[in-house]
Amino acid sequence: MLATLPARAQGLDTAIDSFFAATTTWFVNIIFSNFPGTSFPWIVAWLVVGATVFTLYFGFIQFRAFRHSIQLVRGDYSNPNDAGEVSHFQALTTALSGTVGLGNIAGVAVAISIGGPGATFWMILAGLLGMASKFTECTLGVKYRNEYADGTVSGGPMYYMVKGFKERGVPGGKFMAVLFAIFCILGSFGGGNMFQANQAHAQITNVVGAYPGWITGVVMAVIVFLVIVGGLKSIARVTEKVVPFMAAIYVGTALIIIGMNYDMIGEAFRQIFVGAFTNDGVVGGMIGALIQGFRRAAFSNEAGVGSAAIAHSAVRTKEPTTEGFVSLLEPFIDTVIICTMTALVIIITGQLVSDPTTGLFVLNEAGDRIQTVTGNGGVALTSDAFSSAFGWFRYILVLAVVLFAFSTMISWSYYGLKAWTFLFGEGQTKELIFKLLFCFFVIIGAASSLGAVIDFSDAAIFAMAVVNILALYVLMPIVKAEMNSYLARLKSGEIRKYQ
């Protein structure tokens, strides 16, 4: 019986994958379909247009409130007696741990290898616009959260859809909230869990050699369970240490490489800016660069998806706007800083092959991406770029990927849990059932290659954005009223510093 287990597991893997492919392909195709005659996914346009609308409606609040946002994260205005479970900094790191991940490592490499250095420009622009989306959803998350007698809170799009729509006299809030919660649970099991475990195992085996994926899965599941069983405070204590640490390792190494090649920084930024507006030498020309930049930013920082509003809802504050301000730092850190660092290292280390005569990039044989020095793409290209300066970096990259995967999983466990309790009610037994289910899927993800399951789960995450941004359009006048009230009281001195 033991001898036949691997074959049985493989057969089950194939059966599950085939079932999901047969029953959910239509849904995946709808969510990730392109505009007719283009390679631009409509869901990316949905996120970018929403971010642009919020940027204009709130008067470029992401730039006006940037300094105050940093003061809030430092705790300058934090009243320890306010309701909530975590500090502004802990809420920020919990939400960041759900977004900072493989998109910053592999996603950027994909964008540049297809769209050239110019994709970085559009990625940065999308990140800056996405700051307004995060501000909008996280302000609403705190305003309409549920606060319980034991000091815990539940919040997020599910709650502001129900309460906010009722306040404005708009029908359909309950239906949208249930739909969002279902998508959130499915997304937490797949894109926020199985995919992370799967990629972490893949990176480990690239360095240490092949071994059964269930071993990685069991180890990660046990660690994840030990963290998430303690609730959000336990998650926050871990993420406030892991996120700065992993960001410091990754960004620190990138800065060292950039510093070693300081004479090429100007040329790298020239390629980024010129490449954003020219048609030469990249797949799809300027439009190709724009599509890849926007797409990677949207997939990386999740602005508008609504997930971050769940984490930020638990902050200790009585002012919803403060957490909106704190949350707008996420796309800046995730996309503008970390993604740009990755892009600069790839460009500066000369991973993209260009024709010395024309100066244009050389496409690969298939003509679907730029030829790289090693022929690699995705996370392997990023590894090549960093390893060209430090041969040992591939070991650091494994550590970074595992930490990114781990932190993403524990954050998405909280998102899924809050969607679960919204549907089935609060209670320790109900919460424990979800947590055990979540850890079970960690093992499945590491041991399997359930492509269709993960595709469906990723589609579910972006389906969250369809429902969420519709709600944000309805509720943004409430956010504006909150913002104007807070800024007026801040200016008058009514809102004061506590430190």
C-alpha positions in Angstrom: 0.0 0.0 0.0 2.8 2.4 0.9 4.5 1.7 -2.4 1.5 2.7 -4.4 0.8 5.9 -2.5 2.9 8.2 -4.8 1.1 6.9 -7.9 -2.3 7.3 -6.2 -1.4 10.8 -5.2 -0.4 11.6 -8.7 -3.6 10.1 -10.0 -5.6 12.2 -7.5 -3.7 15.3 -8.5 -4.5 14.7 -12.2 -8.2 13.9 -11.4 -8.6 17.1 -9.3 -6.9 19.2 -11.9 -9.0 17.8 -14.7 -12.2 18.4 -12.8 -11.4 22.0 -12.1 -10.3 22.6 -15.7 -13.6 21.2 -17.0 -15.8 23.1 -14.6 -14.0 26.5 -14.0 -12.2 27.3 -17.3 -15.1 29.6 -18.3 -14.7 31.6 -15.1 -11.0 31.9 -15.5 -11.3 33.0 -19.1 -13.8 35.7 -18.2 -11.7 37.2 -15.5 -8.4 37.1 -17.4 -9.7 37.7 -20.9 -8.2 40.5 -23.1 -10.0 43.4 -24.8 -10.8 42.4 -28.4 -7.8 42.7 -30.7 -5.3 43.4 -27.8 -3.3 41.6 -25.2 -4.6 43.9 -22.4 -6.6 42.1 -19.7 -9.8 43.9 -19.0 -9.4 43.2 -15.2 -6.1 45.2 -15.2 -7.8 48.1 -16.9 -10.6 47.9 -14.3 -8.0 48.3 -11.5 -6.1 51.0 -13.2 -9.2 53.1 -14.2 -10.5 52.7 -10.6 -7.2 53.9 -9.2 -7.2 56.9 -11.6 -10.7 57.9 -10.6 -9.9 57.8 -6.9 -6.7 59.7 -7.5 -8.6 62.6 -9.2 -11.6 62.4 -6.9 -9.5 62.8 -3.7 -7.2 65.4 -5.1 -4.0 63.3 -5.3 -4.3 62.5 -1.6 -1.5 59.9 -1.9 1.0 62.8 -2.4 -0.7 65.3 -0.1 -0.8 62.9 2.9 2.4 61.0 2.4 4.3 62.8 5.2 1.5 62.4 7.6 1.2 58.7 6.7 4.8 58.2 7.9 4.0 60.0 11.1 1.0 57.7 11.7 3.1 54.6 11.1 5.7 55.9 13.6 2.9 56.1 16.2 3.0 59.9 16.6 -0.8 60.1 16.7 -1.6 56.7 18.2 -3.9 56.7 21.2 -3.3 53.4 23.1 -6.9 53.6 24.4 -8.5 53.4 21.0 -10.4 50.3 20.0 -8.6 47.7 17.8 -6.2 44.9 18.0 -2.9 46.1 16.3 -0.9 49.2 15.8 -0.7 51.2 12.6 2.7 49.7 11.9 1.5 46.1 12.5 -1.5 46.6 10.3 0.8 47.9 7.5 3.2 45.0 7.8 0.4 42.4 7.9 -1.1 43.8 4.8 2.3 44.2 3.1 3.1 40.6 3.9 0.1 39.6 1.8 1.3 41.6 -1.3 5.1 41.6 -1.1 6.0 38.3 -2.7 6.7 36.5 -5.9 5.2 39.3 -7.9 8.1 41.5 -6.8 10.7 38.9 -7.8 9.3 36.9 -10.8 6.6 39.3 -12.0 9.0 42.1 -12.6 11.4 39.9 -14.5 8.4 38.8 -16.7 7.4 42.4 -17.3 10.9 43.5 -18.4 11.7 40.5 -20.5 8.5 41.1 -22.5 8.0 44.9 -22.3 11.6 46.0 -21.9 12.9 48.5 -19.3 10.1 50.9 -20.2 7.6 48.5 -18.5 9.2 49.7 -15.2 7.9 53.3 -15.9 4.3 52.1 -16.3 4.7 49.8 -13.3 5.7 52.8 -11.1 2.9 54.9 -12.4 0.3 52.2 -11.7 1.8 51.8 -8.2 1.4 55.5 -7.5 -2.2 55.5 -8.8 -3.0 52.4 -6.7 -2.1 54.3 -3.5 -5.5 56.1 -3.9 -7.4 52.8 -4.2 -5.8 51.5 -1.0 -6.7 54.7 0.8 -10.3 54.5 -0.2 -10.9 50.8 0.7 -9.0 50.9 4.0 -10.7 54.1 5.2 -14.1 52.3 4.6 -12.8 49.1 6.3 -12.2 50.9 9.6 -15.4 53.0 9.4 -17.7 50.1 9.0 -15.9 47.4 11.0 -17.6 45.3 13.8 -16.1 45.8 17.3 -16.7 43.0 19.8 -16.7 43.0 23.6 -13.5 40.9 23.8 -11.6 43.6 22.0 -11.4 41.8 18.6 -12.8 43.3 15.4 -13.9 42.2 12.0 -13.9 44.4 9.0 -13.3 44.6 5.3 -15.3 45.0 2.1 -18.0 42.5 3.3 -18.9 44.9 6.1 -18.8 48.2 4.3 -20.8 46.8 1.4 -23.6 45.9 3.9 -23.5 48.9 6.2 -22.4 51.5 3.7 -24.9 50.6 1.1 -27.7 50.6 3.7 -26.5 54.1 4.9 -26.7 55.4 1.4 -30.0 53.7 0.6 -28.4 51.7 -2.2 -29.7 48.1 -2.7 -27.6 45.0 -3.3 -25.0 45.4 -0.6 -25.7 42.0 1.1 -25.5 40.1 -2.2 -22.2 41.8 -3.1 -20.8 41.1 0.3 -21.6 37.4 0.1 -20.1 37.2 -3.4 -17.0 39.0 -2.2 -16.6 36.7 0.8 -16.9 33.5 -1.4 -14.2 34.8 -3.8 -12.0 35.8 -0.9 -12.2 32.3 0.7 -11.4 30.6 -2.7 -8.6 33.0 -3.3 -7.1 32.5 0.2 -6.9 28.7 -0.4 -5.4 29.0 -3.9 -3.4 32.2 -4.8 -2.8 33.1 -1.2 -1.9 29.6 -0.1 -1.3 26.7 -2.5 0.5 28.7 -5.1 2.8 30.1 -2.4 3.6 26.7 -1.0 4.1 25.3 -4.5 6.6 28.0 -5.5 8.5 27.9 -2.2 9.0 24.1 -2.7 10.1 24.7 -6.3 12.8 27.2 -5.2 14.1 25.0 -2.4 14.5 22.0 -4.8 16.3 24.2 -7.3 19.1 24.5 -4.7 19.1 21.4 -2.6 17.8 18.9 -5.2 14.5 17.1 -5.7 12.5 15.6 -2.8 8.8 15.0 -2.1 6.8 18.2 -1.9 4.6 16.9 1.0 7.7 17.3 3.3 7.9 21.0 2.6 4.1 21.2 2.9 3.9 19.6 6.3 6.7 21.7 7.7 5.2 25.0 6.4 1.7 23.9 7.5 2.8 23.3 11.0 4.6 26.7 11.2 1.7 28.5 9.6 -0.8 26.8 12.0 1.3 27.8 15.1 1.2 31.4 14.0 -2.4 31.7 12.8 -4.0 29.8 15.7 -3.1 32.8 17.9 -5.2 35.1 15.8 -4.4 38.5 14.3 -2.2 39.7 17.2 0.0 36.6 16.7 0.1 37.2 12.9 1.0 40.8 13.4 3.8 40.0 15.8 5.4 37.7 13.2 4.8 40.0 10.2 6.2 43.1 11.9 9.5 41.2 12.2 9.5 39.1 9.0 8.4 41.8 6.6 11.1 44.4 7.5 13.7 41.6 7.7 12.9 40.1 4.2 12.6 43.5 2.7 15.9 44.6 4.2 17.7 41.4 2.8 16.2 41.8 -0.7 16.4 45.6 -1.1 19.7 45.8 0.7 21.3 43.4 -1.7 19.8 45.3 -4.6 21.1 48.6 -3.4 24.6 47.1 -3.0 24.6 45.9 -6.6 23.3 49.2 -7.8 25.9 51.0 -5.8 28.7 48.8 -7.3 27.5 49.9 -10.7 26.6 53.5 -9.8 28.0 54.8 -13.1 25.1 52.9 -14.9 22.2 54.2 -12.8 21.7 57.2 -15.2 21.6 54.9 -18.2 19.2 52.5 -16.5 16.7 55.3 -15.8 17.2 56.6 -19.4 16.2 53.2 -20.7 13.2 53.1 -18.4 11.9 56.5 -19.4 12.7 56.3 -23.2 11.5 52.7 -23.4 8.1 53.7 -22.0 7.4 55.9 -25.0 9.2 54.2 -27.9 8.4 51.2 -30.1 11.9 49.9 -30.7 13.2 46.5 -29.8 10.5 45.2 -27.4 7.5 42.9 -27.8 4.5 45.1 -28.7 6.5 48.3 -28.6 5.3 51.1 -26.4 1.8 49.5 -25.9 3.5 46.2 -24.9 5.6 48.0 -22.3 2.5 49.8 -20.9 0.5 46.6 -20.7 3.2 44.6 -18.9 3.9 47.5 -16.5 0.3 48.0 -15.5 -0.4 44.2 -15.4 2.5 43.4 -13.1 1.8 46.3 -10.8 -1.9 45.3 -10.5 -0.9 41.7 -9.8 1.8 42.7 -7.3 0.2 45.3 -5.0 -3.5 44.2 -5.1 -4.7 47.8 -4.9 -8.5 47.7 -5.3 -8.8 44.0 -4.6 -10.1 44.7 -1.1 -7.9 42.2 0.8 -5.8 44.9 2.6 -8.9 46.5 4.0 -9.5 43.3 6.0 -6.1 43.6 7.8 -6.2 47.4 8.2 -9.7 47.2 9.8 -8.2 45.7 13.0 -6.0 48.8 13.7 -6.2 50.7 17.0 -7.8 54.0 16.0 -11.1 55.8 16.2 -10.3 57.8 13.0 -11.0 55.7 9.8 -9.0 58.2 7.7 -5.8 57.5 9.6 -5.7 53.9 8.4 -6.5 55.1 4.9 -3.4 57.2 5.0 -1.2 54.4 6.4 -2.4 51.9 3.8 -1.5 54.2 0.8 2.1 53.5 1.7 1.7 49.8 0.6 1.7 50.2 -3.2 4.6 52.7 -2.8 6.7 50.2 -0.8 5.6 47.2 -2.8 5.7 48.5 -6.4 7.5 51.8 -6.5 10.4 50.7 -4.2 10.8 46.9 -4.3 9.7 46.3 -7.8 11.8 49.1 -9.1 14.9 47.7 -7.2 14.4 44.4 -9.0 14.0 46.1 -12.4 17.2 48.2 -11.9 19.3 45.2 -11.0 18.1 43.3 -14.1 18.8 46.3 -16.3 22.2 47.3 -14.7 23.6 43.8 -14.7 23.0 43.6 -18.5 20.7 40.5 -18.5 18.8 41.7 -21.6 20.6 41.0 -24.9 20.9 44.0 -27.4 22.3 44.3 -30.9 25.6 46.3 -30.6 25.0 47.7 -34.1 21.5 49.1 -33.7 21.2 49.2 -29.9 17.8 47.5 -30.1 16.9 44.5 -28.0 17.1 41.1 -29.6 14.0 38.9 -29.4 14.1 35.2 -28.7 13.4 32.6 -31.4 9.7 32.6 -30.6 9.6 36.4 -30.8 7.5 36.6 -27.6 10.2 38.1 -25.3 13.6 39.7 -25.2 16.5 37.3 -25.3 18.4 37.1 -22.0 22.0 36.2 -21.4 21.2 32.8 -19.9 17.9 32.3 -21.7 16.0 32.3 -18.4 12.9 34.3 -17.5 10.8 34.8 -14.4 12.3 34.2 -11.0 15.4 32.5 -12.7 16.2 35.7 -14.5 16.1 37.7 -11.2 18.3 35.1 -9.7 20.7 35.4 -12.6 20.8 39.2 -12.3 21.6 39.1 -8.5 24.0 36.1 -8.8 26.0 37.9 -11.5 27.3 40.1 -8.7 27.1 37.7 -5.8 27.3 34.0 -6.7 25.8 33.1 -3.3 22.6 35.1 -3.9 20.7 32.2 -5.2 20.7 30.9 -1.6 19.5 34.2 -0.3 16.8 34.2 -3.0 15.5 30.9 -1.7 15.3 32.3 1.8 13.5 35.4 0.4 11.0 33.3 -1.6 10.3 31.1 1.4 9.8 34.1 3.7 7.7 35.8 1.1 5.5 32.7 0.7 5.2 32.2 4.4 4.2 35.8 5.1 1.7 35.8 2.2 0.1 32.6 3.5 -0.4 33.9 7.1 -1.9 37.2 5.9 -4.2 35.4 3.5 -5.2 33.0 6.2 -6.6 36.0 8.1 -8.3 37.4 5.0 -10.0 34.1 4.3 -10.9 33.6 8.0 -12.7 37.0 8.1 -14.6 36.1 5.0 -15.4 32.7 6.5 -16.8 34.2 9.8 -18.8 36.7 7.8 -20.6 33.8 6.0 -20.8 31.3 8.9 -20.6 33.4 12.1 -18.0 34.1 14.8 -16.8 31.4 17.1 -13.7 29.4 18.1 -14.8 26.1 16.6 -15.8 27.7 13.3 -12.5 29.6 13.2 -10.5 26.4 14.0 -12.2 24.5 11.2 -11.1 27.2 8.7 -7.5 27.2 10.0 -7.2 23.5 9.8 -8.6 23.5 6.2 -6.2 26.3 5.3 -3.2 24.3 6.6 -4.4 21.2 4.8 -4.2 23.2 1.5 -0.7 24.2 2.3 0.3 20.6 2.1 -1.7 20.0 -1.1 -0.1 23.1 -2.7 3.4 22.0 -2.0 2.9 18.4 -3.1 0.9 19.0 -6.2 0.9 20.9 -9.5 -2.8 21.7 -9.5 -2.6 24.3 -12.3 -6.3 24.6 -12.9 -7.1 24.9 -9.2 -4.5 27.7 -8.8 -5.7 29.5 -12.0 -9.3 29.4 -10.6 -8.1 30.7 -7.2 -6.1 33.6 -8.9 -9.2 34.4 -10.9 -11.2 34.5 -7.6 -8.8 37.0 -6.1 -9.3 39.4 -9.0 -13.0 38.7 -9.1 -12.9 40.3 -5.6 -11.7 43.5 -7.3 -14.7 43.5 -9.6 -17.1 43.5 -6.7 -15.0 45.7 -4.5 -14.3 48.6 -6.9 -18.1 48.8 -7.7 -18.7 49.3 -4.0 -15.9 51.9 -3.7 -17.6 53.9 -6.5 -20.8 53.9 -4.5 -19.2 54.8 -1.2 -16.4 57.2 -2.2 -18.5 60.3 -1.2 -18.5 58.9 2.4 -14.7 58.6 2.3 -14.4 62.2 1.0 -16.5 63.5 3.9 -14.3 61.5 6.4 -11.1 62.8 4.8 -12.2 66.4 4.8 -13.3 66.3 8.4 -10.1 64.7 9.6 -7.8 67.1 7.6 -9.7 70.1 9.0 -9.4 68.9 12.6 -5.7 68.1 12.0 -5.1 71.6 10.7 -6.9 73.2 13.6 -4.9 71.2 16.1 -7.9 69.3 17.5 -6.1 66.1 16.5 -2.9 66.1 18.4 0.2 64.0 18.7 0.5 61.5 21.6 4.3 61.0 21.2 
